[in-house]
Amino acid sequence: MATVAELKAVLKDTLEKKGVLGHLKARIRAEVFNALDDDCEPRPSLSHENLLINELIREYLEFNKYKYTASVLIAESGQPVVPLDRQFLIRELNAFEESKDNRM
């Protein structure tokens, strides 16, 4: 029969492999930041430029599979949860998309 320590180790390993543990850590981190955030001092409104910059950062983070970091960025910056339309972003930045791999 397995010991409690062995069961804990297997459970932790399973949660890490499924990405659940990392997600929980990121969520806890974001909630701690929210709890420490001073409500008396309001955040500046999200300017159009910062909205675009944050969206580029989010795209970079998601492209590199940094989904937990992206979730913290969204929580702290006030960026909309739903990503901006890619074609809108391309038009706003006067960028072009390479057709073979959908990169800007």
BELJO-V531176 format. One record per backbone hydrogen bond with DSSP energy under -1.0 kcal/mol. CO is the residue of the C=O (numbers start at 1). NH is the residue of the N-H. If there is no record, write none. Layout:
# BELJO-V531176
co->{CO	CO}
nh->{NH	NH}
This chain:
# BELJO-V531176
co->{3	4	5	6	7	8	9	10	11	12	13	14	15	15	19	20	21	22	23	24	25	26	27	28	29	30	31	32	33	47	48	49	50	51	52	53	54	55	56	57	58	59	60	61	62	66	67	68	69	70	71	72	73	74	85	86	87	88	89	90	98	103}
nh->{7	8	9	10	11	12	13	14	15	16	17	18	20	21	23	24	25	26	27	28	29	30	31	32	33	34	35	36	37	51	52	53	54	55	56	57	58	59	60	61	62	63	64	66	65	70	71	72	73	74	75	76	77	78	89	90	91	92	93	95	102	98}
